[in-house]
Amino acid sequence: MATATDRIHTTGQSADLALLRLLRDRPHPTEYLATAAKTRGIFLYDVTIVEVLGRLMAEGLVESEWVRGGNGLPQRHYRLTPAGEDRLRRVDVGS
């Protein structure tokens, strides 16, 4: 059975949806999102990820916060808002 992420790749769904799905379980930094997308066969340039996250934030679907990373330096972590969770739920029900 295909996973939600497999459906992103095979049906040509947008980078927006791919990132929303990667953020489904918990907040992540940009670096994680880039690596996770690539390991799932979703090839997005880092600049595309930043642009998409900016758009998703402007739409109120994603929010971010600065947290201290393992190396002590701050990292920006992104997470779904309730509106983002709702959008993802509505899309996945229709998949």
N, C-alpha and C positions, 0 to 999 in steps of 0.2 A: 504494500500500500504506500502511495506517495505521501510524503510529509508536506506540511505547509510550505516549507522552504523549497522542496522539490517542485511544487506547483509554481512558485515564483519563476524558477528557471525555465520550466517547460512550457509555460503559457505566456511568457514574455511580459509578465506584469511589471509594474514600474519600480524604480529604485525607492520611491516613497514607501511602497508596501513592503519591500524587502527590509528596509530599515525598521519600520514599525514592528515587523515580526521578530527581528533580532532583539528588539527592546522589550519584547513581551514579558519575559520572566523577571528581569531586573535591570537597573541602570548599568550602562557601559560607557567607557571612554571611546573616542573616535578610533584610536588604534585597534581596539578590540573589534569594533564594527567592521573595519577594513579587512582584518584577518578572517573574521568569522564569515563574512560574505564570500571571500575568495575560497575558503575551504568548502563552501557549499556550491561552488561553481557560479557564483554571482560576481561578475567582474566589474567593479566600480573604481574609478580613480578616486584618490583621497580628496581631491578638490570637489569631485561630484558629491561625495559623502557630506562634506562641509556645507555645500550649497543646499543639498536636500534637507539636512538637519536644520539649516536656517529657515527654509520654507516651512517645514513642519512646525518649527517653533512659532513662526509668524501666524500659522493657522491654528495655534493653540493645541496641537496634537502631541507635542513633545516639549519638555522643559529641561533645563540643565542646572547643575550646581557644580561648584568647584570643591573637590575633595583632595586630601593629601594622598598621593600615590605611594607605592611601596618604596620608592627612592626618596621620599620626603618632599618631592616637588608637587605642586598642585596639578591636578588633571580635571578637565571638564567632563563630567559624566552626564549622559542624557538618559531620560526616562520618559515613558508614556504618561500623558495626563489622562484623566478620566475620559476626556473627549477622544484621545488617541485610542484608548482601550475600546471605546464604543465603536469607533470607525473600523478598527481591526475586527471586532466581533461581527459587525454587519457584513464586512467583505468576506470573512471566512465562512459565514453561514451560507453565503451565496456560491461558494466554491464547490 
